[in-house]
Amino acid sequence: MGNCTVAIVGGGPAGLALATELKARGVGNVVVLEREATAGGVPRHCGHYPFGVWEFKRLMKGPDYARALVQKAKNAGVEIRTGCTVTALHPNARLSLSTATGVMELQAERVVLCTGVRESSRAQRFIGGARPQGVISTGALQSMVYLQQMRPFRRPVIIGTELVSFSAIMTCRHRAMRPVAMIEQNNRITVRQFMRPFPAVMGVPVKLGASKLRVLGQRLVEGIEYLDRDQNPQTIDCDGVIVSGNFRPEAALLHASHIDVDPGTGGPSVDQYGRTSDPSYFCTGNLLRPVETSGWCWQEAVECARRVADDLTLPIGNPGFVALQTQDPAIRFVLPQRLTLSDAPGAMANMQLRLSQPAIGHLTACSASRTLWGDFLQSRPERRILAPLAPMLKAGVTAPVDLSIIRSN
């Protein structure tokens, strides 16, 4: 069994930022455990801008950004173990590891989980049809193009219109692939308004309101069928399908562990300090919820490092907590999921919410029939919504806090 002060599971932007900040705060032995052969996370695969604006105050391509994060962590004295897979999470910050030299256990004082997110698979998105070669995720596409210098197809269709779907367009053009269409199952493009002209500028038509998608072809992709918004059958000839977005936390370790998982986010249930149901485990980055940018996760991790460092010096303990929850079907999730009844410094300033459907109304937080906070809300799914935690923390609540939206007439 090995020992360290803080073990960080995941060597992406969040894990590396967290480790670097911990060392800057004088924390002793900080170890990053990364299952890939190279640390850096998803940006290693993204050979395009924009990365690094918050972190390095300049525009960078993904691989350059990832290398800079790794180097900064190493310069700070962080130990990065690559090719090291965490196979189990045990109570009180004990980890089971699998490495090239065998299996071992690592005992830490605190563990921080930074395993990030993954795109939903074709099966999880209920895309029917045959199983030909040429149906891949955006992450797989980026790995093929930027790391292996491959061109898996020439005329793909992109399913989804999230920010990562637009990244897929740029990745395709890097290797002379020309997407023939983007297919969106909702009636609006998902990304924010200022990005919506981008497919047209790139010459990629967008098909909205599509349903019952079905891949054509036996050995190789030959096309894709779907019903348009008027329920008319449509067919697009293509030689590849990129299944993009619809992210979910990389939470397999959590599901096999003693740590509570939140059904709304699909990630861990945490308090306002980022602590899980086992207070020796913290979480940060996109494991908390799908999905934010690398820059957002970097900043979140820096703040989490301050909480971990403080907790090592003066533990928060378990003074009790109340649930922060929602029964409103329009609210997909709320983060954090509980409020620890502590006045220890460094707590999150805001809760985060996402919607499952468009909503206009008054967002309220109530406890025991008492309204603690409220504000006007007009938003759509996949938009970041922030609301202050201070009114709940200062109110001295002892009963669960419920979030709901009072609809406008």
N, C-alpha and C positions, 0 to 999 in steps of 0.2 A: 504493500500500500504506500502510495506517495502522499505528500501533504503540500498544501499551499494556502495562502490567505484567501484569495478570491479566484474561483474557477469560472471562466466565461465560456459558455457553450455556443459556438458560432463565431466565425471570423469574418463577418461582413462589416459594412460601415458601422452598424450599431455596436457590435462586439469590439471592434478596434477602437472606436471613439471612447467607449466606456473604459477599456483597459488603459488607454493613454491618459485619460483624466484621473483614474485611480492612482496611477504612478505619480502624476503631478501633485496629488494630495498626500503623498507619502505612504501609500499602502504598500506593504512589503512584497510578497511573492504573488504576482498576478500572472495567471496562465490562461491563454486562449486555446481552446480545443476546436480544431477545424477538421472536418472529415475529408475535405478536398485536398489535393496535393499542393494547392496554392491558396493562400488566404486572400480576401478581398471581396468575396461575395458576388452578387449578381452584376455589379458594375464591370467586373472583369470581362463580361461577355458583351458589353454595350459600347461598341466602337464609335460613339457619336457624342455630341454635346447634348444638354448642358449638365455638367457635374462640377462640384467644387466651389460654387459661388459663396455659400455660407462658410465652408470649412477653410478654404485656401484663398478666398477673395479673388478668384479668377475662374474663367471658363476652362473646363478640362473635359477630355473624352473619358469614357468610363474606365478603360484599362489604366490610363495615367493616374486617374483619381484613386483607383484601388491600390496601385503601387505606392502612391504617396501616403495613403492611410497606413499601409503595412510598415513602411519605412519610419513613419512618425512614431508608431507604436514600439518598434524595435529600438529606436533612438531613446525612447523613454524608459527602456529597461523591461519591456513586456516579453514574456516567454511565449512564443507562438508554436504550438505543436500541430503540424499538418499531418494528414493521413491518420487522424485519430478520431475514431467514432465513439460517441457516448452511447452505450447500449441500455443503460438503466439509470433512473434517478431514485435514490434511496433517501429516507428521512435524515434530517440533520446534515445536509450538504455533503452526502457521500455519493460518488459516481462510479459506475462500472464503465470501463473503457476497453475498446478493442483497437490494437495497433498492429503494425507490421511485425513487431517482435513478440506479440502475444497479448493476453488479456491482463488487466490489472484493475485496481481500485484507487481512487483519488479522494482523499478527505480534505475538504476545504472548510474555512470558517463561514464563507458565504458563496453561493452559486448564483450566477446571473444567466438566465436563458435568453439567447439572442438568435434563435434558429430561423427567424424570418418567415416568409410565405412561399407558396407555390401556386401556379395556375391550376384551375380545375381541369380535370382531364375531359376527354371527349365523352367518356361514359358518364361522368358526373354531370355533364351538360345535356345528356340524353340526345346525342347526335347519332342518328341511325345509319343504316346502310352497311356495305361490306367493310372489310378491314384491309384495304390496300396499303401499300407502302406510300408514304408521303403526307401523312397526317401527323403534325408535330405541334408542340407548344412554341410560344415566342422564345422562351428560355432555351429550348433545344435548337431553335433556328439561330439564335445569337451565338451559341456555343459552336455550331457547325461553321458559321460564317467567319467569326472573329478569332476563334481558337484553332479550328481545323482547316480553315481556308477552303471550305466546301460550298458547293451550290446545289442544294437538295432538289430544286425544281426551278422552273423559269416563269411560270404563269400561275401563281397561287391565288387563292381566295383567303381573305383574312376574316375570321369570325370574331366580332367584338369591335367596339369603338372607344375603349378606354385609352388612357394615355399610353399604356404599353402596346396597344394595337397600332398607334401612330409610330411608336418606336419600331414596330415590325416593318412598316413601310420603309423607313430609313435603312434598316438592316438589309432589306431586299435590294434596295437600290445600290447598296455598297458592292454587291456581287452581281449586278446587272440582271436582277430579277424584277419583273414588272407585275405587281399585283393587279388582277383584273377586276376585283370588287372587294368591298367590305360589306359584311352582312351583320346587321344588328337586329336582335330579337325585340328590342323596345322600339317605341315610336319616335325616339329622339336620340341623337348622338350623345354618348355618355360624357365625354370630356366637356370642359367649360367652353363658354361661348367663343372666346378669342381664338381657340384652336380649331373650331369647326370648319373653317375654309380649307384647312390643310390638305385633306384628301383630294379636293377639287384641284388645288394647285399642283398636286402630284399626279393628277390625271387618273385618280382611282374613284369610280362611282360608288356611292353608298346606298345600300338597300335596307330600308328601315321596316320594322314591323314584320320581320320574317319569322316563320314558325315551321315546325316539323322538318328540320334540316336532315338531309340524308346524303351520305357520300356515295359517289358512283365509281365503279371500277373494281376489278378483281385483284390483279397483281399490283398495278399502279393506279393512282388517282386519275380519273378521267373527267370528273365534274362533280357538281353538287346540286341537289334539288332542294326546293323549299316552297312553302306557300307564302305569297306576299300578303300585305296587310288587307287585301280584299279577298283573301283565301283562294287566289288563283295560283296554280302550279307554275313554277319557274325553274329553269335549268341554266346553269352557268358552266361552260366548258373551262376546265383548269387542270393543271397537273400537280397541284399540291393544296393542302388546307392547313392554315395556321390557326390553331385554337388559342386565342389570346385572352388574357385577363381573367375575370371572375375569380380573384385570388382567395385563398384560404390559408390560415396560419399553418406552418409546418409543425404540427402538434402531436406527431406519433408518440414521441417520448412521454408527453403529458398523459395521453390516454392509457398508457401502460404503467403509469405511476400512481402514487398516493396523492398527487396534487389535483385540486379541483379545476375543472374545465368549464368555461362559460359557454352555454349553448348559443348565445347571441353572436359572439365574436368568433367562436371556434378556438380561441386561445385560452390562456389561463385566467382564472378569476383573481383579480388583484385589488389591493387597497390603494389609497392615495399616495403611498410611498413606493408603489410598484411591487409590493410583497405578495407572494402567493399564500395559499392556505397553510403551507409550511414556511414560517417566517425566515428560515435560513436560505430560501430561494427567492430571488428577485427576477423580474422580467422587464425587458424593454425592446424597442424596435417594432418591426412589423409582426412579431409573434403576438403582440398585444391585440392587434386588429388588422384586417386587410383593408387598404394597403396605403402606405404613405411613401413619399419620395425619400431618396437616400439622404438628402439634406435634412429633412424633418427628423428622420430616425437618428441621424448623427446628433442633432441638438437634444433630442429626447434622451439619448444615451449619456450625454455629458451631464445632464441634470440627474439622471439615475445614479451616475457614479458618485455624485455628491451625497445622495441619500445612503448609498451603500457604505461609503467612507464614514459618514456620521454614525450609522448603525453599528459599525465595528467598534467605534470609540464609546458610544453611549447607546446601547440597544433600546429600540422602541418598546420591545416587549409585547405583551398581549393584554392590553387594558380593556378589551371588548370592542365590538364593532356593530354597526347597523348596515343593513343591505341598502344599496343604491340600485333601484330596479325600475322596470317598466312593464306594464301590461298593454300598452297601446300598440295595436298592430302596425301602425305607421312607423314606429321606432324600431329599427332593426337591432340596435344594441346601445348600451351605455357603458362607458369606461371611466373610472374604475367601477367595479361592481359592488364594492362595500367601502364604508368609511370607518377606519379605526378611530376609536375615541381617544385620541392623543393630540397634544399640542406640540409635539416634537417638530422642529423646523424642517423645511425642505419639501413639504408636501406639494403635490401637483396643484397648480393654480386653477386649472380648468378640468372639467369633465369633457369627454368627447362623445358625440352621438353620431349615428348614421341612420338614415331613413330607409325603409323598405318600399316606400311609395311617395310620390310628390305630396307635399303638405303645406298648407297655409293656415296659420292660426297663432295661438298664444301658447308657448311652451312653458309649463309650470312644473315646479318641484314642490310636493306636498308631503307632510309627515303627520300622521294622526289627525287628519282633517285640517291641518294648519298649512297655509301657503307660505313657503319659505322664500320663494323666488319665482319670477316670471318675466318673459320677454317675448316680443313678436318674433315669429319664425316663418320664413318662406324659403323652402329648399327642396332639393330633389335627391334621389338615391345617389350614393357614391360621392356626396359632397361632405367635406369636413365641417362639423358643427361643434363649436366650443361654447361652453357655458360655465360661469364661475362656480367654484366649489365653496368659496368663503361663506356665502349665506347659510349653507348647510352645516359647515363646521362650526360656525359661530353661534348657531341656534341652540346648541346643546341637545340635539335630537337623541331620543332613546328608542324611537320606533322607525321602521323602514321608511326610506325616502322614495316616493314614486314619481316618475317622470311621465307626463302626458301632454297631449296637444289638444287645446280647446279650439275646435275648428271655427274659422270665420264664416259668417253667413253669406 
